[in-house]
Amino acid sequence: MDPVVALVLCLSCLLFLYLWKQSSGKGTLPPGPTPLPIIGNILQLGVKNISRSFSNLSKVYGPVFTVYLGMRPTVVLHGYEAVKEALIDQGEEFSGRGCFPATERYSRGLGILFSNGTQWKETRRFSLMALRNLGMGKRNIEHCVQEEACCLVEELRKTKASPCDPTVILGCAPCNVICSIIFHNRFDYKDKIFLDILETFHEDMEILNSPWIQEKHDSHWEFTFENLTTTVSDLFGAGTETTSTTLRYALLLLLKYPEVSAKVQEEIKRVVGRERSPCMQDRKHMPYTDAMVHEVQRYINLIPTNLPHAVTHDVKFRNYLIPKGTSVITSLTSVLHDGKEFPNPETFDPGHFLDETGNFKKSDYFMAFSAGKRMCVGEGLARMELFLFLTTILQKFTLKPVLDPKDIDITPIMNSFSSVPPPYHLCFIPV
């Protein structure tokens, strides 16, 4: 072996062992697989389905274990009890945002998704207040979603029942809702500027907007122009991509299971009829449809490992002492696909959210929006959009697949950070 290569390897190993000793010396981390120098446990984790890797490791090391992503120790929580204990019972201690290198280039620790400490708390508080002032949670927001649902239907009519890929159209609808809330203006689905905005989400680039305050350069002032524009970008990006992906996956599942689609349409016809626009008041009278929407989110498991958390100070968790700043991964897969709570969890079945009499059944295991201090700011809006968009589409159209349902592939094309449905085409047949 070349002496230089040997020297580099030796120094790398010594550096790794030093850093490992330093980190382990500050606390008693949970057990886990032995890491390799520099790369840690990367080779033991299947990056295309990291949730399955965590599930396999939990069988060996229990519901709380440590993996090394490179030289950085990361505590993994697997199963409802461990996740609930951290995010809800000890929510403040686990409210930090863990290391997420893929976002650091554009977020720079700003905004609402990837910030920490006082900056995160102040930005989140301000965002919630601003959204409430703009009408979030009020009747006018529901009216805004209903109007966009009507525009969505008209856009789908333009396909003239021909096979189409719904990706762009379903991306426009939730983005337009946010535009209506923040700008009091929506865009035509063919508007070039609007489509450019959507494209920037796909490219993880910032969206700049007019500032809401006069910027100050005081390092203790949280509401800088840069922070606010990153926050708006977070709200647009997260609010558009997650909802549109869920809608796209929902239609694919309804194509795969036409019996579910038929039951939903029967309920819509009975409760809403053909002419009146569906509203949120209808949901309590539509248990099967409500269960279908919940089951879509449970089944697709959109963000399998959640966004990484971090402990805000040295934390005693069960029999371990986790040092301040340690990243924590909470496996939402292990909660949403828990076999005791949801029999046959790998099967798409709205019955998972129905009791024996056919009434909607809530579940504490439904953590599609995460839980605790860092749970999704836009949960209320997302729930409204999913219910109203899907019911309006199924009120006006029958979904016709281009393949036999048994041949439709519903396997996600990636299952590491997010679960994305495979590309597909369908026909929207007017009812």
C-alpha positions as CSV (number, residue, x, y, z in Angstrom):
1,M,0.0,0.0,0.0
2,D,1.2,3.5,-0.8
3,P,2.7,5.1,2.4
4,V,0.7,8.3,1.9
5,V,-2.6,6.3,1.5
6,A,-1.8,4.3,4.7
7,L,-1.0,7.5,6.6
8,V,-4.3,9.1,5.5
9,L,-6.2,6.0,6.6
10,C,-4.5,5.9,9.9
11,L,-5.1,9.6,10.6
12,S,-8.7,9.2,9.5
13,C,-9.2,6.3,11.9
14,L,-7.6,8.1,14.8
15,L,-9.7,11.2,14.1
16,F,-12.8,9.1,14.0
17,L,-12.0,7.3,17.2
18,Y,-11.2,10.6,18.9
19,L,-14.5,12.2,17.8
20,W,-16.4,9.0,18.7
21,K,-14.9,9.0,22.2
22,Q,-15.6,12.7,22.6
23,S,-19.3,12.3,21.7
24,S,-19.8,9.1,23.7
25,G,-18.0,10.6,26.7
26,K,-20.6,13.3,27.1
27,G,-23.5,10.9,27.6
28,T,-24.6,7.3,27.6
29,L,-25.9,6.8,24.0
30,P,-28.2,3.8,23.2
31,P,-26.6,0.7,21.7
32,G,-26.3,0.3,17.9
33,P,-24.3,-1.3,15.1
34,T,-20.6,-0.8,15.2
35,P,-19.7,2.1,12.8
36,L,-16.9,2.1,10.3
37,P,-14.3,4.8,10.2
38,I,-15.4,8.0,8.4
39,I,-18.6,6.5,6.8
40,G,-20.2,5.3,10.0
41,N,-23.1,2.9,9.4
42,I,-23.9,4.1,5.9
43,L,-23.2,0.7,4.3
44,Q,-25.7,-0.9,6.8
45,L,-28.5,1.4,5.9
46,G,-30.4,0.8,2.6
47,V,-30.8,4.4,1.4
48,K,-33.7,3.5,-0.9
49,N,-35.7,2.2,2.0
50,I,-34.0,3.4,5.2
51,S,-37.2,2.8,7.1
52,R,-36.9,-1.0,6.5
53,S,-33.3,-0.8,7.7
54,F,-34.4,0.9,10.9
55,S,-37.1,-1.7,11.4
56,N,-34.5,-4.5,11.1
57,L,-32.1,-2.7,13.5
58,S,-34.9,-2.2,16.0
59,K,-35.3,-6.0,16.2
60,V,-31.7,-6.3,17.3
61,Y,-31.2,-3.2,19.4
62,G,-34.7,-2.4,20.6
63,P,-36.9,0.7,20.0
64,V,-34.1,3.2,20.9
65,F,-30.7,2.8,19.2
66,T,-27.8,4.8,17.7
67,V,-26.5,4.8,14.2
68,Y,-23.6,6.9,12.9
69,L,-24.3,8.9,9.7
70,G,-20.7,9.6,8.8
71,M,-19.0,10.5,12.1
72,R,-22.1,12.0,13.6
73,P,-24.1,9.9,16.1
74,T,-27.9,9.9,15.5
75,V,-30.4,8.4,17.9
76,V,-33.3,6.5,16.2
77,L,-36.7,6.1,17.9
78,H,-38.8,3.3,16.6
79,G,-42.4,2.5,17.5
80,Y,-45.3,4.6,18.8
81,E,-44.3,4.5,22.5
82,A,-40.7,5.8,21.9
83,V,-41.8,8.4,19.4
84,K,-44.7,9.7,21.7
85,E,-42.4,9.7,24.7
86,A,-39.9,12.0,22.9
87,L,-42.1,14.3,20.7
88,I,-45.1,14.7,23.1
89,D,-44.1,13.8,26.6
90,Q,-40.7,15.4,26.4
91,G,-41.6,17.7,23.5
92,E,-39.5,20.7,24.6
93,E,-36.3,18.7,25.1
94,F,-36.7,17.1,21.6
95,S,-37.8,20.3,19.8
96,G,-34.5,21.1,18.2
97,R,-33.9,20.6,14.5
98,G,-31.3,18.0,13.7
99,C,-28.5,18.1,11.1
100,F,-29.9,18.0,7.5
101,P,-27.1,18.7,5.1
102,A,-29.3,18.6,2.0
103,T,-31.1,21.8,3.1
104,E,-28.2,23.8,4.6
105,R,-27.2,25.3,1.2
106,Y,-30.5,27.2,0.8
107,S,-31.9,27.4,4.3
108,R,-28.7,28.4,6.1
109,G,-30.6,27.7,9.4
110,L,-33.2,30.3,8.6
111,G,-37.0,30.1,8.1
112,I,-39.4,27.9,10.0
113,L,-38.4,24.4,9.0
114,F,-34.7,24.2,9.7
115,S,-34.0,26.9,12.3
116,N,-33.4,26.4,16.0
117,G,-33.6,28.0,19.4
118,T,-35.0,31.5,19.8
119,Q,-35.0,32.2,16.1
120,W,-37.2,29.1,15.4
121,K,-39.6,29.9,18.3
122,E,-40.1,33.6,17.3
123,T,-40.4,32.7,13.6
124,R,-43.0,30.0,14.2
125,R,-45.0,32.2,16.6
126,F,-44.9,35.1,14.0
127,S,-45.9,32.7,11.2
128,L,-48.9,31.3,13.1
129,M,-50.0,34.8,14.0
130,A,-49.6,36.1,10.4
131,L,-51.5,33.1,9.0
132,R,-54.4,33.6,11.5
133,N,-54.5,37.3,10.6
134,L,-54.7,36.3,6.9
135,G,-57.7,34.1,7.7
136,M,-56.3,30.6,8.5
137,G,-58.8,28.5,10.2
138,K,-61.7,30.8,9.3
139,R,-64.6,30.3,6.9
140,N,-63.1,32.5,4.2
141,I,-60.1,30.1,3.9
142,E,-62.6,27.2,3.3
143,H,-64.3,29.3,0.6
144,C,-60.9,29.9,-1.0
145,V,-60.2,26.1,-1.1
146,Q,-63.7,25.5,-2.5
147,E,-63.1,28.1,-5.3
148,E,-59.8,26.5,-6.1
149,A,-61.4,23.1,-6.2
150,C,-63.9,24.4,-8.8
151,C,-61.0,25.8,-10.9
152,L,-59.2,22.4,-10.5
153,V,-62.3,20.6,-11.9
154,E,-62.5,23.0,-14.8
155,E,-58.9,22.4,-15.6
156,L,-59.4,18.6,-15.5
157,R,-62.4,19.0,-17.9
158,K,-60.0,20.4,-20.4
159,T,-58.4,17.0,-20.7
160,K,-61.6,15.8,-22.4
161,A,-61.5,12.4,-20.8
162,S,-58.2,11.6,-22.5
163,P,-55.3,10.0,-20.7
164,C,-53.2,12.5,-18.8
165,D,-50.5,12.8,-16.2
166,P,-52.1,14.8,-13.3
167,T,-48.8,15.9,-11.7
168,V,-48.7,19.6,-12.8
169,I,-52.4,20.2,-12.4
170,L,-52.4,18.8,-8.9
171,G,-49.3,20.9,-8.0
172,C,-51.1,24.1,-9.1
173,A,-54.1,23.7,-6.9
174,P,-52.5,23.7,-3.4
175,C,-50.0,26.4,-4.5
176,N,-52.8,28.6,-5.7
177,V,-54.5,28.3,-2.3
178,I,-51.4,29.6,-0.6
179,C,-51.1,32.4,-3.2
180,S,-54.7,33.4,-2.5
181,I,-54.1,33.5,1.2
182,I,-50.9,35.5,1.1
183,F,-51.2,37.5,-2.1
184,H,-55.0,37.6,-2.3
185,N,-54.5,36.5,-5.9
186,R,-54.5,33.2,-7.7
187,F,-52.9,32.3,-11.0
188,D,-54.1,30.6,-14.2
189,Y,-52.7,27.1,-14.4
190,K,-50.9,27.9,-17.6
191,D,-49.4,31.2,-16.3
192,K,-45.7,31.1,-17.0
193,I,-44.7,32.9,-13.8
194,F,-46.8,30.5,-11.8
195,L,-45.3,27.5,-13.5
196,D,-41.8,29.0,-12.9
197,I,-42.6,29.3,-9.2
198,L,-43.6,25.6,-9.1
199,E,-40.4,24.7,-10.9
200,T,-38.3,26.4,-8.2
201,F,-40.0,24.2,-5.6
202,H,-38.8,21.2,-7.5
203,E,-35.3,22.6,-7.7
204,D,-35.2,23.6,-4.0
205,M,-34.6,27.2,-4.7
206,E,-35.8,30.2,-2.8
207,I,-38.9,32.2,-3.6
208,L,-38.5,35.9,-2.9
209,N,-41.4,38.0,-1.7
210,S,-41.9,41.5,-0.5
211,P,-40.8,42.0,3.2
212,W,-43.4,42.2,5.9
213,I,-41.2,44.4,8.2
214,Q,-38.3,46.8,7.8
215,E,-35.2,44.9,8.0
216,K,-32.8,45.5,10.9
217,H,-29.2,44.4,11.0
218,D,-29.2,43.7,14.7
219,S,-27.9,40.1,15.1
220,H,-30.6,39.6,17.8
221,W,-33.4,40.7,15.5
222,E,-35.1,37.5,14.1
223,F,-37.3,39.2,11.4
224,T,-34.7,40.0,8.8
225,F,-35.7,40.1,5.1
226,E,-33.6,37.0,4.5
227,N,-35.3,35.1,7.3
228,L,-38.8,36.1,6.3
229,T,-38.2,35.2,2.6
230,T,-36.9,31.8,3.7
231,T,-40.0,31.4,5.9
232,V,-42.3,32.2,3.0
233,S,-40.3,29.8,0.8
234,D,-40.7,27.1,3.5
235,L,-44.5,27.7,3.7
236,F,-44.9,27.6,-0.1
237,G,-42.6,24.6,-0.7
238,A,-43.9,22.4,2.1
239,G,-47.5,23.4,1.6
240,T,-47.4,22.7,-2.1
241,E,-45.2,19.6,-2.5
242,T,-46.6,17.6,0.4
243,T,-50.2,18.2,-0.5
244,S,-49.8,17.7,-4.3
245,T,-47.8,14.5,-3.8
246,T,-50.5,13.2,-1.4
247,L,-53.3,14.1,-3.9
248,R,-51.4,12.4,-6.7
249,Y,-50.9,9.2,-4.6
250,A,-54.5,9.3,-3.6
251,L,-55.7,9.2,-7.2
252,L,-53.4,6.3,-7.9
253,L,-54.7,4.3,-5.0
254,L,-58.3,5.0,-6.0
255,L,-57.4,3.7,-9.5
256,K,-55.9,0.6,-8.0
257,Y,-58.9,0.0,-5.7
258,P,-62.0,1.0,-7.7
259,E,-64.3,-0.4,-5.0
260,V,-63.0,2.2,-2.6
261,S,-63.6,5.0,-5.2
262,A,-67.1,3.7,-5.8
263,K,-68.0,3.8,-2.0
264,V,-66.7,7.3,-1.7
265,Q,-68.7,8.5,-4.7
266,E,-71.8,6.9,-3.3
267,E,-71.3,8.7,-0.1
268,I,-70.7,12.0,-1.8
269,K,-73.8,11.6,-3.9
270,R,-75.9,10.8,-0.8
271,V,-74.6,13.6,1.4
272,V,-73.6,16.4,-1.0
273,G,-75.4,15.6,-4.3
274,R,-74.2,16.6,-7.7
275,E,-74.5,20.4,-7.7
276,R,-73.5,21.8,-4.3
277,S,-69.8,22.2,-3.6
278,P,-68.6,19.9,-0.8
279,C,-67.8,21.7,2.5
280,M,-66.0,20.8,5.7
281,Q,-69.3,20.5,7.5
282,D,-70.0,17.5,5.3
283,R,-67.0,15.6,6.6
284,K,-68.8,14.5,9.9
285,H,-71.6,12.9,7.7
286,M,-69.1,11.2,5.4
287,P,-67.1,8.7,7.6
288,Y,-66.0,6.5,4.8
289,T,-64.6,9.4,2.8
290,D,-62.9,10.8,5.9
291,A,-61.4,7.3,6.6
292,M,-60.2,7.1,3.0
293,V,-58.3,10.4,3.2
294,H,-56.7,9.3,6.5
295,E,-55.8,5.9,5.1
296,V,-54.1,7.5,2.1
297,Q,-51.9,9.5,4.4
298,R,-51.2,6.5,6.6
299,Y,-50.5,4.1,3.8
300,I,-48.3,6.3,1.7
301,N,-46.2,7.3,4.7
302,L,-45.1,10.5,3.0
303,I,-42.1,11.4,5.2
304,P,-41.0,8.0,6.5
305,T,-38.3,9.2,8.9
306,N,-39.7,12.7,9.6
307,L,-37.5,15.7,9.5
308,P,-34.6,15.2,11.9
309,H,-35.0,16.5,15.5
310,A,-32.3,17.3,18.0
311,V,-32.2,17.5,21.8
312,T,-32.0,21.1,23.1
313,H,-29.9,20.1,26.1
314,D,-28.5,16.9,27.7
315,V,-31.6,14.7,28.0
316,K,-32.2,11.6,30.1
317,F,-34.3,9.3,28.0
318,R,-35.2,6.0,29.4
319,N,-31.9,4.6,30.6
320,Y,-29.7,6.8,28.4
321,L,-28.2,10.2,28.5
322,I,-28.4,11.9,25.1
323,P,-25.9,14.9,24.8
324,K,-27.2,18.3,23.8
325,G,-27.3,18.8,20.0
326,T,-27.5,15.1,19.2
327,S,-29.7,14.4,16.1
328,V,-32.8,12.3,16.6
329,I,-34.7,10.4,13.9
330,T,-38.2,9.4,14.7
331,S,-39.5,6.6,12.5
332,L,-43.0,7.6,11.5
333,T,-43.2,4.4,9.5
334,S,-43.1,2.4,12.7
335,V,-46.1,4.4,14.0
336,L,-48.2,4.6,10.8
337,H,-47.6,1.0,9.9
338,D,-47.9,-0.5,13.4
339,G,-49.5,-3.9,13.0
340,K,-51.3,-3.9,16.3
341,E,-53.1,-0.6,15.7
342,F,-53.6,-1.1,11.9
343,P,-54.1,-4.8,11.1
344,N,-52.4,-5.7,7.8
345,P,-50.6,-2.3,7.7
346,E,-49.1,-2.8,4.2
347,T,-52.7,-3.1,2.8
348,F,-54.6,0.0,1.7
349,D,-57.9,-0.2,3.7
350,P,-60.1,2.7,4.8
351,G,-61.4,0.3,7.4
352,H,-58.4,1.1,9.5
353,F,-60.2,4.3,10.5
354,L,-63.7,2.9,10.9
355,D,-65.3,1.2,13.9
356,E,-67.5,-1.9,13.8
357,T,-70.6,0.3,13.1
358,G,-69.0,2.2,10.2
359,N,-68.3,5.4,12.1
360,F,-65.0,7.3,11.8
361,K,-62.4,6.1,14.3
362,K,-59.6,8.4,15.4
363,S,-56.2,7.0,16.2
364,D,-53.3,8.4,18.3
365,Y,-51.0,6.6,15.9
366,F,-52.0,8.9,13.0
367,M,-48.8,11.1,12.9
368,A,-48.8,11.9,9.2
369,F,-48.1,15.6,10.2
370,S,-45.6,14.5,12.9
371,A,-46.3,15.4,16.5
372,G,-45.3,17.7,19.4
373,K,-43.6,21.1,19.1
374,R,-42.4,20.7,15.6
375,M,-45.6,19.3,14.0
376,C,-46.7,20.8,10.7
377,V,-47.8,24.4,10.9
378,G,-50.1,23.9,7.9
379,E,-51.8,20.8,9.1
380,G,-55.3,22.4,9.3
381,L,-55.0,23.8,5.8
382,A,-53.6,20.5,4.4
383,R,-56.4,18.5,5.9
384,M,-59.0,20.9,4.4
385,E,-57.4,20.8,0.9
386,L,-57.1,17.0,0.8
387,F,-60.8,16.5,1.8
388,L,-62.2,19.2,-0.4
389,F,-60.1,18.6,-3.5
390,L,-60.6,14.8,-3.5
391,T,-64.4,15.0,-2.8
392,T,-64.9,17.7,-5.5
393,I,-62.9,15.6,-8.0
394,L,-64.9,12.4,-7.2
395,Q,-68.1,14.4,-7.3
396,K,-67.5,15.5,-10.9
397,F,-65.5,12.6,-12.4
398,T,-65.1,8.9,-12.5
399,L,-61.5,7.9,-12.5
400,K,-60.6,5.6,-15.4
401,P,-57.2,3.8,-15.4
402,V,-55.3,3.1,-18.6
403,L,-54.3,-0.3,-17.2
404,D,-56.2,-3.1,-15.6
405,P,-56.3,-2.2,-11.8
406,K,-54.4,-5.4,-10.9
407,D,-51.5,-4.2,-13.1
408,I,-51.2,-0.8,-11.5
409,D,-48.0,-0.4,-9.6
410,I,-48.4,1.6,-6.4
411,T,-44.8,1.1,-5.1
412,P,-43.1,4.4,-4.4
413,I,-40.2,5.3,-6.6
414,M,-38.2,6.4,-3.6
415,N,-38.5,5.7,0.0
416,S,-35.8,7.5,1.9
417,F,-36.7,11.0,2.7
418,S,-40.1,11.0,1.0
419,S,-42.4,8.5,-0.7
420,V,-43.3,9.6,-4.2
421,P,-45.8,7.7,-6.4
422,P,-44.6,6.3,-9.7
423,P,-45.7,8.3,-12.8
424,Y,-49.0,7.3,-14.2
425,H,-51.8,8.4,-16.5
426,L,-55.6,8.3,-16.0
427,C,-58.8,9.6,-17.6
428,F,-61.2,11.9,-15.9
429,I,-64.6,10.9,-17.1
430,P,-67.3,13.5,-16.3
431,V,-70.2,12.1,-14.2
